[in-house]
Amino acid sequence: MSVFKKLFQQTFIYGLATVLPRALAIVLVPLYTAVMEPASFGIYATLMSYIILGNVLLSYGMETAFFRFINKHADQKKTVEATVLTSLTLTALLFLAITVLFRNQIAGFIDFKVEYVTYALLILVLDALVILPFAWFRANERPMRYAVVKILNVCINLGCNLFFFLVLPNLVTETSDTFWNTIYTEENKVVYVFISNVIASGLTLLMLLPLYFKIGISFNKKLWKQMLKYAFPVLIAGIAFSINEAFDKIMLKYLLPENTAEAEVGVYAACYKLGVFMTLFATAFRLGIEPFFFNHAKEANAKTTYATITKYFSIFGSVILLVVIVYIDVFKEILITDSEYWVALSIVPIILLANLCLGIYHNLSVWYKVTDMTRFGAYISIVGAFLTLLLNFILIPVISYMGSAIATLAAYGTMMFLSYFFGKKYYPVPYNLKKIGGYLLLSVVFSAIAFYGFDRNLIVGTVLLLVFLLLVFFSEKKDLKRIINK
């Protein structure tokens, strides 16, 4: 059980470092929705969706290749580190030079102000330059250092947002042309969100610069070509995944009537944030589990270990699904104080379930990563992206953002099932389908009863949650006691 103990410890620390940036997004939702209209929030959400796609392009699968090759070529570990660092740095700087030169054309093409696009480009490049340092911390099992830098990034970002939105307006005077007056804007407040991100990302890069000197800049062309070959399917999968994750907001902007589109995106994106609890759990788990999968792939009981991990992931995910849905009216009062945004609450159960399917998919994806069959990850993600685009295109004009939520669930659910069926053929893992399926089905049924059947009645929902927890406890009592004692 020491393997599980180590995994839990690292996942907890990585989870803390991941939860805090995501929690920042939750904490800032009440602030943003209080000071910005839905249309302005929609601008922020749509541009952040473009940034998600940009992050995938600028990492081009090299992070996953890095984890694979430092284990596969342990004797060349330093060379792998330096080659990846050099590759990512050069491509990021080249991207910045080209896109800044053509920023006016880019802004015109996606229909945003040049100022917003410039900030987005800076955020993209600064984030790309810290990909390898953060991956290095994970690969070398330095979760505390990883967490400290991530937490500082959160604190800086939060501090900047609080200053721009709460402090700066009080420093502005009507009679004098002070410095504060020159940087204050009443009509264009969304720009402060982007400025805060640029400052936080820039200072984070400064904190991680010592690792650049530690790793060094050098380049092994032969090794780089091998890594690029491994990474290319990961890049394709990443592009497809970014479509699944972000293109709903982009398509809403362009498929809905122009006079309502940004407001619709705003309310959708705000309520989408209530699904972040599942995303936090799944992302934290993935950060801890990805290096673990590679490090233990050669163990005799690796497949049994993977099966056990997936079962408990499904249990915890099912509990989170029920908790958020049962207490959604409590969460909405805390996180989205402006009732103007509540019209989109109906998407939350669908988004939560979709993100649970995505988390299970990441657990199931171990088979194509440890067998170097990453092309299947690309195939599966492409199918998901196709469904996302097709269903959004069909459903958005008919049922607006509800169509986007349904498309997200359909894409992630399909990806989960495809990964299982392909994995069963090429790398069979003894998953306990009876228990995993039972927990998932029961949590979905209880969630539907609580949300739709009893109109979000807290008492009924709480009873259903307690019943589910008791059923899990008695079903898993022996294993839970063994894990806790260990």
LINBEL-V319873 format. One record per backbone hydrogen bond with DSSP energy under -1.0 kcal/mol. NH is the residue of the N-H (numbers start at 1). CO is the residue of the C=O. Records with the same first field share a line. If there is no record, write none. Layout:
NH: CO / CO
This chain:
5: 1
6: 2
7: 3
8: 4
9: 5
10: 6
11: 7
12: 8
13: 9
14: 10
15: 11
16: 12
17: 13
18: 14
19: 15
20: 16
22: 18
23: 19
24: 20
25: 21
26: 22
27: 23
28: 24
32: 28
33: 29
34: 30
35: 31
36: 32
41: 37
42: 38
43: 39
44: 40
45: 41
46: 42
47: 43
48: 44
49: 45
50: 46
51: 47
52: 48
53: 49
54: 50
55: 51
56: 52
57: 53
58: 54
59: 55
60: 56
62: 59
65: 61
66: 62
67: 63
68: 64
69: 65
70: 66
72: 68
73: 69
76: 73
77: 74
80: 76
81: 77
82: 78
83: 79
84: 80
85: 81
86: 82
87: 83
88: 84
89: 85
90: 86
91: 87
92: 88
93: 89
94: 90
95: 91
96: 92
97: 93
98: 94
99: 95
100: 96
101: 97
102: 98
103: 100
106: 102
107: 103
108: 104
109: 105
110: 106
112: 107
117: 113
118: 114
119: 115
120: 116
121: 117
122: 118
123: 119
124: 120
125: 121
126: 122
127: 123
128: 124
129: 125
130: 127
131: 128
134: 130
135: 131
136: 132
137: 133
138: 134
139: 135
140: 136
141: 138
142: 137
146: 142
147: 143
148: 144
149: 145
150: 146
151: 147
152: 148
153: 149
154: 150
155: 151
156: 152
157: 153
158: 154
159: 155
160: 156
161: 157
162: 158
163: 159
164: 160
165: 161
166: 162
167: 162
168: 163
170: 167
171: 168
178: 176
182: 178
183: 179
191: 188
192: 189
193: 190
195: 191
196: 192
197: 193
198: 194
199: 195
200: 196
201: 197
202: 198
203: 199
204: 200
205: 201
206: 202
207: 203
208: 204
211: 208
212: 209
213: 209
214: 210
215: 211
216: 212
224: 220
225: 221
226: 222
227: 223
228: 224
229: 225
230: 226
231: 227
232: 228
235: 231
236: 232
237: 233
238: 234
239: 235
240: 236
241: 237
242: 238
243: 239
244: 240
245: 241
246: 242
247: 243
250: 246
251: 247
252: 248
253: 249
254: 250
255: 251
256: 252
260: 257
261: 257
264: 260
265: 261
266: 262
267: 263
268: 264
269: 265
270: 266
271: 267
272: 268
274: 271
275: 272
276: 273
279: 275
280: 276
281: 277
282: 278
283: 279
284: 280
285: 281
286: 282
287: 283
288: 284
289: 285
290: 286
293: 289
294: 290
295: 291
296: 292
299: 296
302: 299
305: 301
306: 302
307: 303
308: 304
309: 305
310: 306
311: 307
312: 308
313: 309
314: 310
315: 311
316: 312
317: 313
318: 314
319: 315
320: 316
321: 317
322: 318
323: 319
324: 320
325: 321
326: 322
327: 323
331: 327
332: 328
333: 329
334: 330
335: 331
336: 332
341: 338
342: 339
344: 341
345: 342
347: 344
348: 345
351: 347
352: 348
353: 349
354: 350
355: 351
356: 352
357: 353
358: 354
359: 355
360: 356
361: 357
362: 358
363: 359
364: 360
365: 361
366: 363
367: 364
369: 365
370: 366
373: 368
376: 373
378: 374
379: 375
380: 376
381: 377
382: 378
383: 379
384: 380
385: 381
386: 382
387: 383
388: 384
389: 385
390: 386
391: 387
392: 388
393: 389
394: 390
395: 391
396: 392
398: 395
399: 395
400: 396
402: 399
403: 400
405: 401
406: 402
407: 403
408: 404
409: 405
410: 406
411: 407
412: 408
413: 409
414: 410
415: 411
416: 412
417: 413
418: 414
419: 415
420: 416
421: 417
422: 418
423: 419
424: 420
426: 422
427: 423
431: 429
433: 431
436: 432
437: 433
438: 434
439: 435
440: 436
441: 437
442: 438
443: 439
444: 440
445: 441
446: 442
447: 443
448: 444
449: 445
450: 446
451: 447
452: 448
453: 448
454: 449
456: 450
461: 457
462: 458
463: 459
464: 460
465: 461
466: 462
467: 463
468: 464
469: 465
470: 466
471: 467
472: 468
473: 469
474: 470
475: 471
476: 472
480: 476
481: 477
482: 478
483: 479
484: 480
485: 481
486: 482
